Amino acid sequence: MDKYLIEDRVIFNCHHMTLTLADRTTELTANEADLLVMVLKGLATKAAVMQQLWGDKGLVVTDSSYHQLVRAVRARLEEHGISGTLIKTLPRHGLRFIGTAQPLDDAVPATEPPQTAKPHDNDEKCADVTSSFDDPAHHTVPPRHVPKRQRAARLIERALLIGAVVWIGCNTWKITLLNKHFSGLLSALKQEAQHPAPAKAASLALLSSIGVKLQPGERLYQITRGGNKWLTVCPGTIHTVQGRCKTYLAQDLP
């Protein structure tokens, strides 16, 4: 509804945000007009008012802003001879207009001068301001349609990603790099008097799969302890490097 007749004499145009009495017209602010619409439609709680006028716009205000706005709307009515006490504060409930307010049709009375629409869209102010609290579908976003070609591209991309992960896992699951020196294993190697293992193609392939390649002068040792097999790469002989070797745990070595 665009217009209301308040106390049988003042016309409130929520579209133009004006109060008109005879040839006198007063413009309201956007918040004043919104609050007046809410109280004319019924009980308006403080929480609903603060959410509608500030919270939905991303603003955080204190109760003083709310009380200041209520006083401003009452003052606007009193400027046109309507008692501000008609907007009554009900403790623990909210605001209610206890006077008379009748919706008017779209016909413009002779006492109301023509108005030019403001540049911003005020149609929302004339809508049912309580609908945003009662109708969850008011803010429902329509489902987004994804083209078939785009869906197919996403499926292919996911399949390639999964395949890459599986391939990497198959090539690296046998070897776990232990990022520290295994002095105990090296001591055991000395005690067992094992010799450098021949650089088998399978062992070199396992090391190569994690980016490890034997450099000139490096030696490859193989240790077997407790059912586990270890590959140790040393920059020299096991008796001279004194713990500067890198050790890798290998599972199911050929």
DRENTOR-648699 format. One record per atom (N, C-alpha, C): residue number from 1; atom name; x, y, z. Coordinates in steps of 0.2 Angstrom, whole numbers, padded with zeros to 4 digits, m for minus. Atoms other than C-alpha are relative to their C-alpha. Example, Ala and Ser with C-alpha at 12.3 -4.5 7.8 and 13.67 -1.06 7.14 Angstrom:
REM DRENTOR-648699
1, N, 0004, m0006, 0000;
1, CA, 0062, m0022, 0039;
1, C, 0004, 0006, 0000;
2, N, m0004, m0006, m0001;
2, CA, 0068, m0005, 0036;
2, C, m0004, 0005, 0003;
END
This chain:
REM DRENTOR-648699
1, N, 0004, m0006, 0000;
1, CA, 0000, 0000, 0000;
1, C, 0004, 0006, 0000;
2, N, m0004, m0006, 0000;
2, CA, 0007, 0017, m0005;
2, C, m0001, 0005, 0005;
3, N, 0002, m0005, m0004;
3, CA, m0003, 0028, 0006;
3, C, m0004, m0002, 0006;
4, N, 0005, 0001, m0006;
4, CA, m0011, 0029, 0023;
4, C, m0002, 0007, 0002;
5, N, 0003, m0006, m0003;
5, CA, m0023, 0041, 0031;
5, C, 0000, 0000, 0007;
6, N, m0002, 0001, m0008;
6, CA, m0017, 0044, 0049;
6, C, m0005, 0005, 0003;
7, N, 0004, m0004, m0004;
7, CA, m0030, 0051, 0061;
7, C, m0005, 0004, m0004;
8, N, 0005, m0003, 0005;
8, CA, m0042, 0056, 0046;
8, C, 0002, 0006, m0002;
9, N, m0002, m0007, 0003;
9, CA, m0031, 0071, 0041;
9, C, 0007, 0000, m0003;
10, N, m0007, 0000, 0002;
10, CA, m0013, 0067, 0038;
10, C, 0001, m0006, m0005;
11, N, m0001, 0006, 0005;
11, CA, m0008, 0057, 0022;
11, C, 0008, m0001, 0000;
12, N, m0007, 0002, 0001;
12, CA, 0008, 0047, 0023;
12, C, 0001, m0004, m0006;
13, N, m0002, 0003, 0007;
13, CA, 0015, 0043, 0006;
13, C, 0007, m0004, 0001;
14, N, m0007, 0003, m0001;
14, CA, 0028, 0029, 0009;
14, C, 0004, m0001, m0006;
15, N, m0004, 0000, 0006;
15, CA, 0033, 0029, m0009;
15, C, 0004, 0006, m0001;
16, N, m0004, m0006, 0000;
16, CA, 0038, 0047, m0008;
16, C, 0003, 0002, 0006;
17, N, m0003, m0002, m0006;
17, CA, 0042, 0047, 0010;
17, C, m0002, 0007, 0003;
18, N, 0003, m0007, m0001;
18, CA, 0031, 0062, 0014;
18, C, m0006, m0001, 0005;
19, N, 0006, m0001, m0004;
19, CA, 0018, 0067, 0027;
19, C, m0003, 0007, m0002;
20, N, 0003, m0006, 0003;
20, CA, 0005, 0079, 0020;
20, C, m0006, 0002, 0004;
21, N, 0006, m0003, m0003;
21, CA, m0008, 0090, 0029;
21, C, m0002, 0006, m0004;
22, N, 0002, m0005, 0005;
22, CA, m0018, 0101, 0017;
22, C, 0006, 0002, m0005;
23, N, m0005, m0002, 0005;
23, CA, m0005, 0111, 0008;
23, C, 0007, 0000, 0003;
24, N, m0007, 0000, m0004;
24, CA, 0010, 0107, 0020;
24, C, 0002, m0007, m0001;
25, N, m0003, 0006, 0001;
25, CA, 0021, 0093, 0015;
25, C, 0007, m0001, 0003;
26, N, m0006, 0001, m0003;
26, CA, 0036, 0086, 0025;
26, C, 0003, m0006, m0002;
27, N, m0004, 0006, 0002;
27, CA, 0049, 0074, 0019;
27, C, 0003, m0003, 0006;
28, N, m0003, 0004, m0005;
28, CA, 0055, 0060, 0030;
28, C, 0006, m0003, m0003;
29, N, m0006, 0004, 0002;
29, CA, 0072, 0051, 0030;
29, C, m0002, m0007, m0001;
30, N, 0001, 0007, 0001;
30, CA, 0073, 0033, 0024;
30, C, m0002, m0004, 0006;
31, N, 0001, 0004, m0006;
31, CA, 0074, 0026, 0041;
31, C, m0007, 0002, 0004;
32, N, 0007, m0002, m0003;
32, CA, 0059, 0037, 0048;
32, C, m0006, m0003, m0004;
33, N, 0006, 0003, 0004;
33, CA, 0048, 0031, 0033;
33, C, 0000, m0007, 0002;
34, N, 0000, 0007, m0001;
34, CA, 0053, 0013, 0036;
34, C, m0003, m0001, 0007;
35, N, 0003, 0001, m0007;
35, CA, 0049, 0014, 0055;
35, C, m0007, 0002, 0000;
36, N, 0007, m0002, 0000;
36, CA, 0033, 0023, 0052;
36, C, m0005, m0006, m0004;
37, N, 0003, 0005, 0003;
37, CA, 0028, 0009, 0040;
37, C, m0001, m0006, 0004;
38, N, 0000, 0005, m0004;
38, CA, 0032, m0004, 0052;
38, C, m0005, 0000, 0006;
39, N, 0005, m0001, m0006;
39, CA, 0022, 0003, 0067;
39, C, m0007, 0001, m0003;
40, N, 0007, 0000, 0003;
40, CA, 0007, 0006, 0055;
40, C, m0003, m0006, m0002;
41, N, 0002, 0007, 0002;
41, CA, 0007, m0012, 0050;
41, C, m0001, m0004, 0006;
42, N, 0001, 0004, m0006;
42, CA, 0007, m0018, 0068;
42, C, 0005, 0001, 0005;
43, N, m0005, 0000, m0005;
43, CA, 0018, m0022, 0082;
43, C, 0007, m0001, m0003;
44, N, m0006, 0000, 0003;
44, CA, 0036, m0018, 0078;
44, C, 0005, m0001, 0006;
45, N, m0005, 0001, m0006;
45, CA, 0049, m0026, 0091;
45, C, 0006, 0004, m0002;
46, N, m0006, m0003, 0001;
46, CA, 0065, m0017, 0094;
46, C, 0005, m0004, m0004;
47, N, m0005, 0004, 0004;
47, CA, 0075, m0031, 0087;
47, C, m0001, 0000, m0007;
48, N, 0002, 0000, 0007;
48, CA, 0065, m0032, 0071;
48, C, 0002, 0007, m0003;
49, N, m0001, m0006, 0003;
49, CA, 0067, m0013, 0069;
49, C, 0008, 0001, m0001;
50, N, m0007, m0001, 0001;
50, CA, 0086, m0013, 0072;
50, C, 0003, m0005, m0006;
51, N, m0002, 0004, 0006;
51, CA, 0088, m0028, 0060;
51, C, m0001, 0003, m0007;
52, N, 0002, m0002, 0007;
52, CA, 0078, m0021, 0046;
52, C, 0003, 0007, m0002;
53, N, m0003, m0007, 0002;
53, CA, 0085, m0003, 0047;
53, C, 0007, 0000, 0000;
54, N, m0007, m0001, 0000;
54, CA, 0103, m0006, 0051;
54, C, 0004, m0007, m0001;
55, N, m0004, 0007, 0000;
55, CA, 0108, m0025, 0053;
55, C, 0000, m0002, m0007;
56, N, 0000, 0003, 0007;
56, CA, 0102, m0030, 0035;
56, C, 0005, 0004, m0005;
57, N, m0004, m0004, 0004;
57, CA, 0113, m0016, 0029;
57, C, 0008, 0000, 0002;
58, N, m0007, 0001, m0002;
58, CA, 0129, m0022, 0038;
58, C, 0002, 0005, 0005;
59, N, m0002, m0005, m0005;
59, CA, 0128, m0008, 0051;
59, C, m0001, m0003, 0007;
60, N, 0001, 0001, m0007;
60, CA, 0130, m0010, 0070;
60, C, m0001, 0006, 0004;
61, N, 0001, m0006, m0004;
61, CA, 0122, 0003, 0081;
61, C, m0002, m0002, 0007;
62, N, 0002, 0001, m0007;
62, CA, 0118, 0005, 0099;
62, C, m0008, 0001, 0001;
63, N, 0007, m0002, m0001;
63, CA, 0101, 0007, 0107;
63, C, m0002, 0007, 0000;
64, N, 0001, m0007, 0001;
64, CA, 0103, 0025, 0107;
64, C, m0002, 0003, m0007;
65, N, 0002, m0002, 0007;
65, CA, 0101, 0026, 0088;
65, C, m0007, m0002, m0001;
66, N, 0007, 0002, 0000;
66, CA, 0085, 0016, 0090;
66, C, m0005, 0005, 0003;
67, N, 0004, m0005, m0003;
67, CA, 0078, 0028, 0103;
67, C, m0001, 0007, m0003;
68, N, 0000, m0006, 0003;
68, CA, 0083, 0043, 0094;
68, C, m0004, 0000, m0006;
69, N, 0004, 0001, 0006;
69, CA, 0074, 0037, 0078;
69, C, m0007, 0000, 0002;
70, N, 0007, 0000, m0003;
70, CA, 0058, 0034, 0088;
70, C, m0002, 0007, 0002;
71, N, 0001, m0007, m0002;
71, CA, 0059, 0052, 0095;
71, C, m0001, 0004, m0006;
72, N, 0001, m0004, 0007;
72, CA, 0061, 0059, 0077;
72, C, m0006, m0001, m0003;
73, N, 0007, 0001, 0004;
73, CA, 0046, 0050, 0070;
73, C, m0006, 0003, 0004;
74, N, 0006, m0003, m0004;
74, CA, 0035, 0056, 0085;
74, C, 0000, 0007, m0001;
75, N, 0000, m0008, 0001;
75, CA, 0041, 0074, 0082;
75, C, m0002, 0001, m0007;
76, N, 0003, m0001, 0007;
76, CA, 0037, 0072, 0063;
76, C, m0008, 0000, 0001;
77, N, 0007, 0001, m0001;
77, CA, 0019, 0067, 0068;
77, C, m0003, 0007, 0003;
78, N, 0002, m0005, m0003;
78, CA, 0018, 0081, 0080;
78, C, 0000, 0007, m0004;
79, N, 0000, m0006, 0004;
79, CA, 0023, 0094, 0067;
79, C, m0007, 0001, m0004;
80, N, 0007, m0001, 0004;
80, CA, 0006, 0090, 0058;
80, C, m0006, m0001, 0005;
81, N, 0005, 0000, m0005;
81, CA, m0004, 0090, 0074;
81, C, m0002, m0007, 0003;
82, N, 0002, 0006, m0002;
82, CA, m0004, 0072, 0078;
82, C, 0005, m0002, 0006;
83, N, m0004, 0001, m0006;
83, CA, 0002, 0067, 0096;
83, C, 0005, m0006, m0001;
84, N, m0005, 0006, 0001;
84, CA, 0018, 0057, 0096;
84, C, m0001, m0005, 0005;
85, N, 0002, 0005, m0004;
85, CA, 0011, 0047, 0110;
85, C, m0004, m0006, m0003;
86, N, 0003, 0006, 0003;
86, CA, 0001, 0037, 0098;
86, C, 0004, m0005, m0002;
87, N, m0005, 0005, 0001;
87, CA, 0017, 0028, 0094;
87, C, 0002, m0002, 0007;
88, N, 0000, 0002, m0007;
88, CA, 0016, 0019, 0111;
88, C, 0006, m0006, 0000;
89, N, m0005, 0005, m0002;
89, CA, 0031, 0009, 0118;
89, C, m0003, m0005, 0005;
90, N, 0003, 0006, m0004;
90, CA, 0025, m0008, 0125;
90, C, 0006, m0003, 0003;
91, N, m0006, 0003, m0003;
91, CA, 0038, m0014, 0138;
91, C, 0000, m0007, m0002;
92, N, m0001, 0007, 0001;
92, CA, 0046, m0030, 0133;
92, C, m0004, m0003, m0007;
93, N, 0003, 0002, 0006;
93, CA, 0036, m0030, 0117;
93, C, 0002, 0004, m0006;
94, N, m0002, m0004, 0006;
94, CA, 0040, m0016, 0105;
94, C, m0004, 0007, m0001;
95, N, 0004, m0006, 0001;
95, CA, 0031, m0001, 0097;
95, C, m0006, m0002, m0004;
96, N, 0006, 0001, 0003;
96, CA, 0013, 0000, 0092;
96, C, m0004, 0007, m0001;
97, N, 0004, m0006, 0001;
97, CA, 0002, 0014, 0084;
97, C, m0007, m0001, 0002;
98, N, 0006, 0001, m0003;
98, CA, m0013, 0015, 0094;
98, C, m0006, 0005, m0002;
99, N, 0005, m0005, 0003;
99, CA, m0022, 0029, 0083;
99, C, m0003, m0004, m0006;
100, N, 0003, 0003, 0006;
100, CA, m0031, 0026, 0067;
100, C, 0004, 0002, m0006;
101, N, m0004, m0001, 0006;
101, CA, m0022, 0023, 0051;
101, C, m0004, m0004, m0006;
102, N, 0004, 0004, 0005;
102, CA, m0032, 0018, 0035;
102, C, 0004, 0000, m0007;
103, N, m0003, 0000, 0006;
103, CA, m0024, 0012, 0019;
103, C, m0004, 0004, m0005;
104, N, 0004, m0004, 0005;
104, CA, m0029, 0023, 0004;
104, C, 0002, m0003, m0007;
105, N, m0001, 0003, 0006;
105, CA, m0030, 0018, m0014;
105, C, 0005, 0004, m0004;
106, N, m0006, m0003, 0004;
106, CA, m0018, 0024, m0028;
106, C, m0003, 0007, m0002;
107, N, 0002, m0007, 0002;
107, CA, m0029, 0040, m0031;
107, C, 0003, 0005, 0004;
108, N, m0003, m0005, m0004;
108, CA, m0021, 0055, m0026;
108, C, m0005, 0006, 0002;
109, N, 0005, m0005, m0003;
109, CA, m0032, 0067, m0015;
109, C, 0002, 0007, m0003;
110, N, m0001, m0007, 0003;
110, CA, m0034, 0085, m0021;
110, C, 0005, 0004, 0005;
111, N, m0004, m0004, m0005;
111, CA, m0025, 0091, m0005;
111, C, 0007, m0002, 0000;
112, N, m0007, 0002, 0000;
112, CA, m0009, 0082, m0009;
112, C, 0003, 0002, m0007;
113, N, m0003, m0002, 0006;
113, CA, 0002, 0090, m0022;
113, C, 0004, m0005, m0003;
114, N, m0003, 0005, 0003;
114, CA, 0010, 0080, m0035;
114, C, 0008, 0000, 0002;
115, N, m0007, 0001, m0002;
115, CA, 0028, 0073, m0031;
115, C, 0003, m0003, m0005;
116, N, m0004, 0004, 0004;
116, CA, 0042, 0068, m0041;
116, C, 0004, m0005, 0003;
117, N, m0003, 0006, m0003;
117, CA, 0049, 0051, m0038;
117, C, 0007, 0002, 0001;
118, N, m0007, m0001, m0002;
118, CA, 0066, 0051, m0029;
118, C, 0004, m0005, m0004;
119, N, m0004, 0004, 0005;
119, CA, 0081, 0044, m0039;
119, C, 0001, m0007, 0003;
120, N, m0001, 0007, m0003;
120, CA, 0082, 0029, m0027;
120, C, m0006, m0004, 0000;
121, N, 0006, 0004, 0001;
121, CA, 0070, 0015, m0028;
121, C, m0003, m0001, 0007;
122, N, 0004, 0000, m0006;
122, CA, 0057, 0017, m0014;
122, C, m0006, m0005, 0000;
123, N, 0006, 0004, 0000;
123, CA, 0045, 0004, m0019;
123, C, 0001, m0005, 0005;
124, N, m0001, 0005, m0006;
124, CA, 0053, m0008, m0006;
124, C, m0003, 0003, 0006;
125, N, 0003, m0003, m0006;
125, CA, 0047, 0004, 0007;
125, C, m0007, m0001, 0001;
126, N, 0007, 0001, 0000;
126, CA, 0029, 0001, 0002;
126, C, m0002, m0007, 0001;
127, N, 0001, 0007, 0000;
127, CA, 0031, m0018, 0002;
127, C, m0001, m0002, 0008;
128, N, 0001, 0003, m0006;
128, CA, 0026, m0028, 0017;
128, C, 0007, m0001, 0004;
129, N, m0007, 0000, m0004;
129, CA, 0041, m0024, 0029;
129, C, 0001, m0006, 0004;
130, N, m0001, 0005, m0004;
130, CA, 0037, m0039, 0039;
130, C, 0001, m0007, m0004;
131, N, m0001, 0006, 0004;
131, CA, 0038, m0051, 0025;
131, C, 0007, m0003, 0000;
132, N, m0007, 0002, 0000;
132, CA, 0057, m0052, 0026;
132, C, 0001, m0004, 0007;
133, N, m0001, 0003, m0006;
133, CA, 0055, m0059, 0044;
133, C, m0005, m0007, 0000;
134, N, 0005, 0006, 0000;
134, CA, 0040, m0072, 0040;
134, C, 0001, m0004, m0006;
135, N, 0000, 0004, 0006;
135, CA, 0044, m0078, 0022;
135, C, 0008, m0001, m0001;
136, N, m0007, 0001, 0002;
136, CA, 0061, m0087, 0021;
136, C, 0002, 0000, m0007;
137, N, m0002, 0000, 0008;
137, CA, 0060, m0088, 0002;
137, C, 0001, 0007, m0002;
138, N, m0001, m0007, 0002;
138, CA, 0061, m0069, 0002;
138, C, 0007, 0001, m0003;
139, N, m0007, m0001, 0002;
139, CA, 0080, m0070, 0001;
139, C, 0003, m0007, m0003;
140, N, m0002, 0006, 0003;
140, CA, 0081, m0087, m0008;
140, C, 0003, 0001, m0006;
141, N, m0004, m0001, 0006;
141, CA, 0094, m0087, m0021;
141, C, m0002, m0006, m0005;
142, N, 0002, 0005, 0005;
142, CA, 0088, m0096, m0037;
142, C, 0006, m0005, m0002;
143, N, m0006, 0005, 0001;
143, CA, 0099, m0112, m0041;
143, C, 0003, 0002, m0006;
144, N, m0004, m0002, 0006;
144, CA, 0113, m0109, m0053;
144, C, 0001, m0006, m0004;
145, N, m0001, 0005, 0005;
145, CA, 0113, m0118, m0069;
145, C, 0007, m0001, m0003;
146, N, m0007, 0001, 0003;
146, CA, 0129, m0126, m0074;
146, C, 0000, m0004, m0006;
147, N, 0001, 0003, 0006;
147, CA, 0131, m0130, m0092;
147, C, 0003, m0007, 0000;
148, N, m0002, 0007, 0000;
148, CA, 0134, m0149, m0097;
148, C, 0007, 0000, m0001;
149, N, m0007, 0001, 0002;
149, CA, 0151, m0145, m0105;
149, C, 0004, 0002, 0006;
150, N, m0004, m0002, m0006;
150, CA, 0157, m0136, m0089;
150, C, 0000, m0006, 0005;
151, N, 0000, 0006, m0005;
151, CA, 0151, m0151, m0078;
151, C, 0005, m0005, m0003;
152, N, m0004, 0005, 0003;
152, CA, 0160, m0163, m0090;
152, C, 0007, 0002, 0001;
153, N, m0007, m0002, m0001;
153, CA, 0176, m0153, m0089;
153, C, 0002, m0001, 0007;
154, N, m0001, 0001, m0007;
154, CA, 0175, m0153, m0070;
154, C, 0001, m0007, 0002;
155, N, m0001, 0007, m0001;
155, CA, 0173, m0172, m0070;
155, C, 0007, m0002, m0003;
156, N, m0006, 0002, 0003;
156, CA, 0188, m0174, m0082;
156, C, 0006, 0002, 0005;
157, N, m0005, m0003, m0004;
157, CA, 0198, m0163, m0071;
157, C, 0001, m0004, 0007;
158, N, 0000, 0004, m0006;
158, CA, 0194, m0173, m0055;
158, C, 0003, m0006, m0001;
159, N, m0003, 0006, 0002;
159, CA, 0198, m0189, m0064;
159, C, 0007, 0000, m0001;
160, N, m0007, m0001, 0001;
160, CA, 0215, m0183, m0069;
160, C, 0004, 0001, 0006;
161, N, m0003, m0001, m0006;
161, CA, 0219, m0177, m0052;
161, C, 0000, m0006, 0004;
162, N, 0000, 0006, m0004;
162, CA, 0214, m0193, m0044;
162, C, 0005, m0005, m0003;
163, N, m0005, 0004, 0003;
163, CA, 0224, m0203, m0057;
163, C, 0007, 0002, 0002;
164, N, m0006, m0003, m0002;
164, CA, 0239, m0192, m0053;
164, C, 0002, m0002, 0007;
165, N, m0002, 0001, m0007;
165, CA, 0238, m0195, m0035;
165, C, 0001, m0008, 0001;
166, N, m0001, 0007, 0000;
166, CA, 0236, m0214, m0037;
166, C, 0007, m0002, m0003;
167, N, m0006, 0001, 0003;
167, CA, 0251, m0214, m0049;
167, C, 0006, 0001, 0005;
168, N, m0005, m0002, m0005;
168, CA, 0262, m0205, m0036;
168, C, 0000, m0005, 0005;
169, N, 0000, 0004, m0006;
169, CA, 0256, m0216, m0022;
169, C, 0003, m0007, m0002;
170, N, m0002, 0006, 0002;
170, CA, 0260, m0232, m0032;
170, C, 0008, 0000, m0001;
171, N, m0007, 0000, 0001;
171, CA, 0278, m0226, m0035;
171, C, 0004, 0002, 0006;
172, N, m0004, m0003, m0006;
172, CA, 0282, m0219, m0018;
172, C, m0002, m0004, 0006;
173, N, 0003, 0003, m0006;
173, CA, 0272, m0230, m0006;
173, C, 0006, m0005, 0003;
174, N, m0005, 0004, m0002;
174, CA, 0287, m0242, m0004;
174, C, 0006, 0003, 0004;
175, N, m0006, m0003, m0003;
175, CA, 0300, m0229, 0002;
175, C, m0003, 0006, 0005;
176, N, 0002, m0005, m0004;
176, CA, 0298, m0218, 0017;
176, C, 0007, 0004, 0002;
177, N, m0006, m0003, m0002;
177, CA, 0312, m0205, 0019;
177, C, 0000, 0002, 0008;
178, N, m0001, m0001, m0007;
178, CA, 0318, m0204, 0037;
178, C, 0005, 0006, 0000;
179, N, m0004, m0006, 0001;
179, CA, 0324, m0186, 0038;
179, C, 0004, 0001, 0007;
180, N, m0005, m0001, m0006;
180, CA, 0337, m0189, 0052;
180, C, 0005, m0006, m0001;
181, N, m0005, 0005, 0000;
181, CA, 0353, m0199, 0054;
181, C, m0001, m0006, 0005;
182, N, 0001, 0006, m0004;
182, CA, 0352, m0217, 0060;
182, C, 0006, m0003, 0002;
183, N, m0007, 0002, m0002;
183, CA, 0368, m0219, 0070;
183, C, m0001, m0007, 0002;
184, N, 0001, 0007, m0003;
184, CA, 0361, m0235, 0078;
184, C, 0000, m0005, m0006;
185, N, 0000, 0005, 0006;
185, CA, 0358, m0243, 0061;
185, C, 0007, 0000, m0003;
186, N, m0007, 0000, 0003;
186, CA, 0375, m0238, 0055;
186, C, 0005, m0004, 0004;
187, N, m0004, 0004, m0005;
187, CA, 0383, m0245, 0071;
187, C, m0001, m0008, m0002;
188, N, 0002, 0007, 0001;
188, CA, 0373, m0261, 0067;
188, C, 0003, m0003, m0006;
189, N, m0002, 0002, 0007;
189, CA, 0379, m0261, 0049;
189, C, 0008, m0001, 0001;
190, N, m0007, 0001, m0001;
190, CA, 0397, m0260, 0055;
190, C, 0001, m0007, 0004;
191, N, m0001, 0006, m0004;
191, CA, 0395, m0274, 0068;
191, C, m0002, m0006, m0005;
192, N, 0002, 0006, 0005;
192, CA, 0387, m0285, 0054;
192, C, 0005, m0001, m0005;
193, N, m0005, 0000, 0005;
193, CA, 0401, m0281, 0043;
193, C, m0002, m0001, m0007;
194, N, 0003, 0001, 0006;
194, CA, 0390, m0279, 0028;
194, C, 0004, 0004, m0005;
195, N, m0003, m0004, 0006;
195, CA, 0397, m0273, 0011;
195, C, m0005, 0004, m0004;
196, N, 0005, m0004, 0005;
196, CA, 0390, m0260, m0001;
196, C, m0004, m0004, m0004;
197, N, 0004, 0004, 0004;
197, CA, 0376, m0267, m0010;
197, C, 0001, 0002, m0007;
198, N, 0000, m0002, 0007;
198, CA, 0377, m0268, m0029;
198, C, m0006, 0005, m0002;
199, N, 0005, m0005, 0002;
199, CA, 0368, m0254, m0037;
199, C, m0005, m0003, m0005;
200, N, 0005, 0003, 0004;
200, CA, 0353, m0264, m0043;
200, C, m0005, 0005, m0003;
201, N, 0005, m0004, 0004;
201, CA, 0341, m0257, m0056;
201, C, m0006, 0002, 0004;
202, N, 0007, m0001, m0004;
202, CA, 0326, m0260, m0044;
202, C, 0002, 0005, 0005;
203, N, m0002, m0005, m0006;
203, CA, 0335, m0251, m0029;
203, C, 0001, 0007, m0003;
204, N, m0001, m0006, 0003;
204, CA, 0340, m0237, m0040;
204, C, m0006, 0003, m0002;
205, N, 0006, m0003, 0002;
205, CA, 0323, m0235, m0047;
205, C, m0004, 0002, 0006;
206, N, 0004, m0002, m0006;
206, CA, 0315, m0235, m0030;
206, C, 0003, 0007, 0003;
207, N, m0002, m0006, m0002;
207, CA, 0327, m0221, m0025;
207, C, m0001, 0006, m0005;
208, N, 0001, m0005, 0005;
208, CA, 0325, m0212, m0041;
208, C, m0008, 0003, 0000;
209, N, 0007, m0002, m0001;
209, CA, 0306, m0212, m0038;
209, C, m0002, 0006, 0005;
210, N, 0001, m0005, m0004;
210, CA, 0308, m0200, m0024;
210, C, 0006, 0005, m0001;
211, N, m0004, m0005, 0002;
211, CA, 0321, m0190, m0032;
211, C, 0007, 0000, 0002;
212, N, m0007, 0001, m0003;
212, CA, 0337, m0198, m0025;
212, C, 0004, m0003, m0005;
213, N, m0004, 0003, 0005;
213, CA, 0351, m0202, m0037;
213, C, 0007, 0000, 0003;
214, N, m0006, 0000, m0002;
214, CA, 0368, m0208, m0033;
214, C, 0005, 0004, m0003;
215, N, m0005, m0005, 0003;
215, CA, 0382, m0195, m0035;
215, C, 0007, m0004, m0001;
216, N, m0007, 0003, 0000;
216, CA, 0400, m0199, m0040;
216, C, 0003, m0001, 0007;
217, N, m0003, 0001, m0006;
217, CA, 0409, m0207, m0025;
217, C, m0005, m0002, 0006;
218, N, 0005, 0002, m0005;
218, CA, 0393, m0211, m0015;
218, C, 0000, m0008, m0001;
219, N, 0001, 0007, 0000;
219, CA, 0390, m0229, m0010;
219, C, m0007, m0002, 0003;
220, N, 0007, 0003, m0002;
220, CA, 0374, m0239, m0007;
220, C, 0001, m0006, 0004;
221, N, 0000, 0006, m0005;
221, CA, 0372, m0250, 0008;
221, C, m0007, m0002, 0001;
222, N, 0006, 0003, m0002;
222, CA, 0358, m0262, 0012;
222, C, 0000, m0003, 0007;
223, N, 0000, 0003, m0007;
223, CA, 0353, m0267, 0030;
223, C, m0006, m0003, 0001;
224, N, 0006, 0004, m0001;
224, CA, 0341, m0280, 0035;
224, C, m0001, m0001, 0008;
225, N, 0001, 0000, m0007;
225, CA, 0334, m0278, 0053;
225, C, m0007, m0001, 0002;
226, N, 0007, 0000, m0002;
226, CA, 0318, m0285, 0061;
226, C, m0005, m0001, m0006;
227, N, 0004, 0001, 0006;
227, CA, 0311, m0290, 0044;
227, C, m0001, 0006, m0004;
228, N, 0000, m0006, 0004;
228, CA, 0313, m0272, 0037;
228, C, 0007, 0000, m0003;
229, N, m0006, m0002, 0004;
229, CA, 0325, m0267, 0024;
229, C, 0002, 0007, m0001;
230, N, m0002, m0007, 0000;
230, CA, 0335, m0251, 0024;
230, C, 0005, 0001, m0006;
231, N, m0005, m0002, 0005;
231, CA, 0344, m0242, 0010;
231, C, 0004, 0006, 0003;
232, N, m0004, m0005, m0003;
232, CA, 0358, m0231, 0016;
232, C, 0005, 0003, m0006;
233, N, m0004, m0003, 0005;
233, CA, 0367, m0219, 0004;
233, C, 0005, 0004, 0004;
234, N, m0005, m0003, m0004;
234, CA, 0384, m0213, 0011;
234, C, 0005, 0004, m0005;
235, N, m0004, m0004, 0005;
235, CA, 0396, m0200, 0003;
235, C, 0007, m0004, 0000;
236, N, m0007, 0003, 0000;
236, CA, 0411, m0212, 0007;
236, C, m0002, m0007, 0003;
237, N, 0001, 0007, m0004;
237, CA, 0414, m0229, 0016;
237, C, m0004, 0001, 0006;
238, N, 0004, m0001, m0006;
238, CA, 0403, m0232, 0031;
238, C, 0004, 0001, 0006;
239, N, m0004, m0001, m0006;
239, CA, 0418, m0232, 0042;
239, C, 0003, 0007, 0000;
240, N, m0004, m0007, 0000;
240, CA, 0424, m0214, 0037;
240, C, m0005, 0006, 0000;
241, N, 0004, m0006, 0001;
241, CA, 0408, m0204, 0035;
241, C, m0003, 0002, 0007;
242, N, 0002, m0001, m0007;
242, CA, 0403, m0205, 0054;
242, C, m0007, 0003, 0000;
243, N, 0007, m0002, m0001;
243, CA, 0384, m0203, 0053;
243, C, m0002, 0005, m0006;
244, N, 0003, m0005, 0005;
244, CA, 0383, m0192, 0037;
244, C, m0003, m0003, m0006;
245, N, 0004, 0004, 0005;
245, CA, 0373, m0205, 0028;
245, C, m0007, 0002, 0000;
246, N, 0007, 0000, 0000;
246, CA, 0355, m0204, 0023;
246, C, m0003, m0007, m0001;
247, N, 0003, 0007, m0001;
247, CA, 0344, m0219, 0027;
247, C, m0007, 0000, m0003;
248, N, 0007, 0000, 0003;
248, CA, 0328, m0224, 0018;
248, C, m0003, m0007, 0002;
249, N, 0003, 0007, m0001;
249, CA, 0316, m0238, 0023;
249, C, m0004, m0002, m0006;
250, N, 0003, 0003, 0006;
250, CA, 0311, m0249, 0009;
250, C, m0004, m0006, 0002;
251, N, 0004, 0006, m0001;
251, CA, 0297, m0262, 0009;
251, C, 0000, m0004, m0006;
252, N, 0000, 0004, 0005;
252, CA, 0297, m0277, m0001;
252, C, 0005, 0001, m0006;
253, N, m0005, m0001, 0005;
253, CA, 0313, m0274, m0010;
253, C, 0001, m0007, m0004;
254, N, m0001, 0006, 0004;
254, CA, 0316, m0286, m0025;
254, C, 0006, m0004, 0003;
END
